[in-house]
Amino acid sequence: MYGTVYKIEFYIKKSQSNRILEWWKDRYKHLKIYSIKPWTGEQCTTTVKKALAYGGINNIDWDTLTPDGILEDLQTEIKSTSFQHKNEKAIITLIKKEAEDWNP
């Protein structure tokens, strides 16, 4: 799953969108260290969860720590909050599969 890329879409209220954008803009003022090892830096999955939570989207499993795990959570737990698309599940689109000749 290292090189597999997905697009994940769900609809949220404008107020939630504004808060999440505010969170990311503030976040990228001062870049931090990211890591797959929690003791050496913040994980990418945790960062995404924090952004969603800041926007009021809290229905995601906080015990998930892997990209595969957060993908599964987004597929099963996240639901749209906008009036027009209320409770619709996230749309997951495969953008690129991992190259078969990749060797870690």
N, C-alpha and C positions, 0 to 999 in steps of 0.2 A: 504493500500500500504506500510505500515511500513516494512514488512518483505518480500516483493516481490522483486526478484532480476532479472535483465535483463542484457544481454550482448548486447552491441551496437557496431556495426562495420561499418566503412566506410573507404575508401581508400583516402590517402592524399599524396601529394608530399613529397619526402624524406626531402627536406629543411624544410617543415612545421613540419614534424615528429621530426626532430632534435631540432627545436625551442621549441616544446611542451615538449619534454623530458627534455631539458635544464630548462624550466620553473618549471617542477615538481621536478627535482633534487634540484634546488635552494630553492623551496618551503619547501621541507622536511629537509633542513639543520636546520631550526628553525620552529618547529611546532607551530601553532597558535591555538586560540580558535575558534571552529566552533559552530554554533547555528542555530536553526530554527527561532530565534528572532533576527532580524537584529541589534538591538541596543546592544546586548550582545556579538556579535562575528560575524565573516564572515560566510555566509551560504555556504553549500556544493554546491548548484547550481551556486552561484556566482563564486566560485572557479573554477569549471569546465569551465564556460564561459570565465573566464579570461585566463585560459590555452589555450583554443581553439583560442581566440582572439590573444594571443601572437604568435600563430602559423600562423596567417593570416586567420583564419576561423571566419569570422565576421557575417555570415548570420544566426544569431540566435536572437531571441527576448530578449532584455535585460530587459524587464519588467517582465519576468517570474521569480518567486521566489520559486516555489514549485517543489519537485521531479516529481510529476505528470506533471507539466507544462513543465519542461525541457525534459521529456521523449517525450511528444507530439511535442515539438520543434525539437528534434532530429529526430523524425519520419517524420516530414513534411518539415523542413527547411534546414537541413544539407544534402549536396550532396558531393559526392566524388570529389576530385580535381586531382587525379592522371591521367596521360595520358590514361592509359589502361581502367580505370573505370570512366572517366569523367562524372559528373552529375548524377551518380547512387545514389539512395536514400540509407540511412543507413539501415543496416539489424539489426532488433531487434529480439532477441531470449530470450524467457522466460526461466530462469534458475531454479527459485524456486518460487512457489506461497506462499503467506502468509498462515500460519497455520490457519485453521478455528476455532480452539479453543483459539486463542489469544485474550486477552481482555486488552485494554490499561488502 
